[in-house]
Amino acid sequence: MAKLIITTKIVSEDGEEIVQTKSYESEVPDFDDFTGPETFWETFRELEEPTLKLRNKSAEETLEAYVSELSKKKPKKQPKKKT
């Protein structure tokens, strides 16, 4: 089996890391597991399903951390509009 590693982080425009890097791992089929046309789709599903689950978990947890950090910040005051 091979290992899939998905790493996520959120950085500001100036490159400052807002949400720390997180890595998520899952086992996926190795090249040798793709043995031919007869088993391609079965093996592909063994690759696709953990990949999608890992991607969703990664995005969800990273966004939760980002929103948590946002909630700790005080909003910038907007200048009053002249009427």
Buried (B, 14 or more C-beta within 10 A) or exposed (E): EEEBEBEBBBEEEEEEEEBEEBEBEBEBBEEEBBEEEEEEEEBEEBBEEBBEEBBEBBEEBBEEBBEEEEEEEEEEEEEEEEE
